[in-house]
Amino acid sequence: MIARRIALLVVALSFAVPAVEAGELFGKVVEGTSSAGAGASLEVKCGEKSYPAVKTDKSGSYRMVVAENGKCSMTVTYKGQSGSLGFASYNDPVQVDLVVEVKDGKLSVRRK
């Protein structure tokens, strides 16, 4: 009877543990000092793994899931130009707010 309860408990706990740990990446893109970066496209690469681009909504906000931990790079495409920056991904959510500006004819991307 006790062995059966322990077996049932082990089975129940195995469903409670997620099979894949992943971190959420979220934030907001702004152009210059205040206007929303609506329609920006963000692609992420961590090691050899690439993630499909997501677009910002009308307020410049975005959200995506990144399964790898460690150093990653993000490429932001906005108004036909692209810029990149690095960040670290974790199992926990990471907020990466960005400022995009055109300087000397090139898109500049930096963390806010």
Secondary structure, DSSP 8 states (H G I E B T S, - for coil): -HHHHHHHHHHHHHHHS-SS--EEEEEEEEETTTEE-TT-EEEEEETTEEEEEEE--TTSEEEEEE---EEEEEEEEETTEEEEEEEEE-SS-EE--EEEEEETTEEEEEE-
